[in-house]
Amino acid sequence: MFKKILFATSATPACDHAARVAFELAKRHGAELTVFHVLGIPTRAFSQVVKDVRTGEEVTLDDNYLDSVKDEIYNFYLRQFEANPEVKIRVTTGLPHREILRQARDTSADLVIMGASAREDSPYYRYGIPGSTLQRVAKAARCPVLTVSRPAASYWGGISNIVFATDFSTPASHAFQFAASVAKDLDCKLNLFHALDISNIAAGKTMSQDEIEDALMDARRRMHSEYTSQLKEFRNWSVEAWEGVPYVEIVKFARERQADLIVMAHHNHDSDPEQARIGSTMEHVIVRATAPVVSVNRPDKVQSLS
């Protein structure tokens, strides 16, 4: 299932939880893992002076500096490297999101793994908001992007339970293809879930309980019609729909099912993937879920079920 994984890291404690998942996933599934770090942004075009992304200091880029950064990354993840000696380390300079996307493309990665934010002192990290680099990578990546935010999500072994959360959009159909392919390849449980959004009730847009029940029944019928019909001989699945605030219900459902992985569409509108910002529901799930969250924006690297 996973053949080439790119783990983008700042080599700081902010990425520790994502690191555990990246190394464990590669080891369990025999995937080629590349640990990738963007060490600095050039201060001027073609300049050998770069601004270190971690310290903000200007340093001269030469072979000695590159080697010292690689050694620092190796020592930071020493225990994981000792257990996974074939893991590669690559470093470069540039804007982090552009270089991560370029590296994913050049290595034909089928999965990118990141922390929600690259720095512990970042306001994104402190307030539980996905960082700007993740936002940009998730928007443009042609392969799924797996994000690990909370410590609870990093104590992860094999995948036995997947939650696929859908809003029935076209982007969600790409996410379903990924979730179903992983479930079939790894022979694990696939939980199909829809959260009926009733958050507008506070704005006066009320629904009677009968209307809510009818909508939930319709959502279950749609999941059977649009998704389970594609699973064919695969039978290890369930279908469920709850009402509430979508991100709250997704997190609760994943926790109840003891999910090892949550799969969602990057955004919930049928818009151009090049322009679509990561959806607010996905943002909230990333920072609250007790399992790693996979964002799927495009069908390019998603294995077809047909």
Buried (B, 14 or more C-beta within 10 A) or exposed (E): BBEBBBBBBBBBEBBBBBBBBBBBBBBBBEBBBBBBBBBBBBEEEEEEEBBBBBEEEEBEBEEEBBEEBBEBBBEBBEEBBEEBEEBEBBBBBBBBBBBBBEBBBEBEBBBBBBBBBBBBEBEBBEEBBBBBBBBBBBBBBBBBBBBBBBEEBBEBEEBBBBBBBBBBBEBBBBBBBBBBBBBBEBEBBBBBBBBBBBBEEEEEEEBEEEEBEEBBEEBBEBBEEBBBEBBEEBEEBEBBBBBBBBBBBBBBBBBEBEBBBBBBBBBBEEEEBEEBBBBEBBBBBBBBBBBBBBBBBBBEBBBEBE
